[in-house]
Amino acid sequence: MTKISLGAHPYLLGFDQIERLAERAAKGAEGYPPYNIEHIAPDGFRITLAVAGFAEPDLSVTTEDRQLVIRGRMAEPDGDRVFLHRGIAARAFQRSFVLADGVEVEAASIENGLLHVDLKRVQPRQIVQTIPISRK
């Protein structure tokens, strides 16, 4: 089967970025940890991840190429602990969210086992640019 590329069509010049964003979004379909996304009026969003058992040093929140990346890795438990049952997930994770142009991370906080990442849509400045026409 042949893959159709948006960037190859003459009327869609420069839209190859949409194709890359769709591929990134499809890769981020794992189910751990669970999360919520809320709309906070008028221009805000909040992503909340359930990170029970993770401490602040175990988590990192970064932006990489218009993508919000949240990683978690717990320190190894003490060797003297013996679990009869281990039902609380302690595995490492990476959760990614593609950010639209103009959406920026405002803050991140952890409370009661929930990691909150607040986002805000920034209004772009209106820029009018005149392009000079040269004569050859």
PyMOL commands that set and color helices and strands:
alter all, ss='L'
color gray80, all
select helices_A, chain A and resi 6-8+16-27+56-58
alter helices_A, ss='H'
color red, helices_A
select strands_A, chain A and resi 35-40+44-50+59-63+67-72+93-98+103-111+114-121
alter strands_A, ss='S'
color yellow, strands_A
deselect
rebuild
show_as cartoon
